[in-house]
Amino acid sequence: MLEIDGSMGEGGGQVVRTAVALAALTGTPLRLTQIRAGRPKPGLAAQHCTAVRAVALACGAKMQGCSIGSTEMTFFPGELRRAEGEIAIGTAGSIPLVLQAWLPVALAVGGSITLSGGTEVQKSPTIDYCARVLLPVLQAHGAGVRMEVLNRGYFPRGGGRVRVRVEPSSLRPLDLGRVPDHRGIISCSQGLPEHVAERQAAAAAALLPDYPVEIVRTAGPGTGTSVTAWCGPKGGVALGRRGLPAEKVGRAAARDLLNALEAPGQADVHLADQLLVYLALAGGRYTAPALSSHASTACALLARFGREVTVSGTSPVVFST
């Protein structure tokens, strides 16, 4: 059994998500200790438990210690299998982060999952970043994956629902030069006057004048806003909050993207983190502006499972196999 210190490197939920996905893909029994030991609330949160359960769905795993607050867990993967399921996080925990664990495993055998929780959550990619930045990169390399945002969910009430369907896929070696140069802005609001999403969109478009704009207004149990802007394998996001003018939300997302576009490298720093598991599985090469703590942690975890990624250069950083 492979033992992983859950406080290694970045020391957060990424260690759990990545380690469990790799355990499933390699058939390696796993023991995680000191899970999120350095966090204000150590141990597994609902979002992390859901990620583990989602991966278990795709490999028939047996688990011990997969409960909220647990600082130690064992995961015994079975054979990879096509499965369909619906899992509720039970909070406004991030659906995109749960998908980070499930998707690499599901691509090996296919399957579908419907997740309930948060679609726009602090310290997480928005669901639109997932749909407009990550998935097009994977699709450009042969991934058969489709996503439907059924409902949007904002902190603290959640209530979002997302369905993802995957066909068995053999990814080609990563080469971000083959990713279409698509671009756009999506401004979303829920439970707020119509003009909020419009003002967000107008502010973002003022800084990104040649970008197509989409406005989405929804009804649901929670109130919130988001703006996501993207250009190929780079994106920018911003979330609204009470007291923050809509114009500032739109400008923040646009500036986030502009900063990413001005930085060296093919991928933004967040996408670079998310692609490392796929790079280790499919091979290839891509560049990013910096080596983040998340990327460094992912590379260390990949090495523990015998999946080495070479990191070279500084500005940009080159990830390759």
Buried (B, 14 or more C-beta within 10 A) or exposed (E): EBEBEBBBBBBBBBBBBBBBBBBBBEEBBBBBBBBBBEEEEBBBBBBBBBBBBBBBBBBBBEBEBBEBEBBBBBBBBEEBEBBEBEBBBBBBBBBBBBBBBBBBBBBBBBBBBBBBBBBBBEEBBBBBBBBBBBBBBBBBBEBEBEBEBEBBBBBEBBBBBBBBBBBEBEBBEBBBEEBEEEBBBBBBBBBBEEEBBBBBBBBBBEBBEEBEBBBBBBEBBBBBBBBBBBBBBBBBBBBBEEEEEBBBBBBBBBBBBBEBBEBEBBBBBBBBBBBBBBBBBBBBBBBBBBBBEBBBBBBBBBEBBEBEBEBEBEEBBBBBB
